[in-house]
Every structure is written in C-alpha cells, then in structure tokens.
Amino acid sequence: MKKIELNIIALANSESSKGNFALILEEQNGFRRLPIIIGSFEAQAIAIALERMQPNRPLTHDLFKNTLDQSDISISEVIISRFIEGVFHATLIGKKADGSTLEVDARSSDAIALAVRYGCPIFTTESILEEAGVVLSSPSKAFTNKRGKLSEYSMEELEQLLAQVLAKEDYESASKIRDAIKNKT
C-alpha cells in the first residue's frame, strides 16, 4: 500500500452538517483534498494543539498522550486507512517500550488530534483519495507548504490565506496572518 502524506489546511464550521466542523486535509505533493466532518470537541482538541495552546488541565487527548509517554510508547504516524459507508477509520502507528510495533484502530478525528500533539505525519491511501477526495479545479488554489506554523508559509500563501479569512470575516485569524506577513518583511 502506497501511503500519501496529508497536511491539515483548514478547520472550519461545516456548511453541510450544522454543529460540526470540516477538517480539510490536502495531499502534500498534489492538489487533492480530503474533507472530514468531525464533532466540535474533536475540532477544539485539534485547534488547541495546532495553536500550541496550553489548557490549565490536560484535555482527553493530552491525557492519552501523557499516558503513552509515561509508558514509553510513541506514535510515529497516523494513517487514514479505511472509508466505510461514509465514515473514515484511522490507525495509529507507533512503537512500544520493547521496540515492537503498535497499531491501534481509532476515529480519524482522534488520530489526527494525537498526530498534531506528536508532530507526526498523517497519511492516507490512493483509493481513499479517489473515493472521498476532492480535486481542485485550479492547482494555483493549493498551498504548497501547510505544515506547522504560519511562519512556514510563503508570502504568496499567506496573502491567499489572508484573502480567504477576510472573505469569511474571520478577523481574529486575519490578525494572526497579518502578523506573520509583517514578520516576513
């Protein structure tokens, strides 16, 4: 099975599923996107980790990571491994204390929340991208570097992102993007 690496590019309110969120992943070396509808708690867990916020007390995903760390177990990658009846399934891949491989079935949203916390890559397969992915009509709409902080985006990507968030009247995100643009000049 050939794995295709994905980057998180957006987390926004879902237009099609009120009360939920759309997590948008894009293949690292291409122009296909994988939209996953997730619940508000999972969206919050992912957003907090992406923004590197430190809650006063550990959230569930932080508690799980802390427990794995204390048990000398690490997560090295996440694979969105199956798409069954409209539901994404994921597998956490890691190493146990004795060096053996760990594979754990997980909801895709939980697996991604842990991937962000571990800083590990997220993968899927060609068949899942073919079945559930969306191909952009114009490759110029795709960002080429979406991993990590805004400081890792190119100036062009930041300007495109700024235009998108301003169109949505998301002024808080716009402020952060403007700061990243200022730091690049």
Secondary structure, DSSP 8 states (H G I E B T S, - for coil): --EEEEEEEEEEE-SSSTTSEEEEEEETTSSEEEEEEE-HHHHHHHHHHHTT---SS--HHHHHHHHHHHTT-EEEEEEEEEEETTEEEEEEEEE-TTS-EEEEEEEHHHHHHHHHHHT--EEEEHHHHHHH-EE-S-GGGS-S--SS-GGGS-HHHHHHHHHHHHHTT-HHHHHHHHHHHHHH-
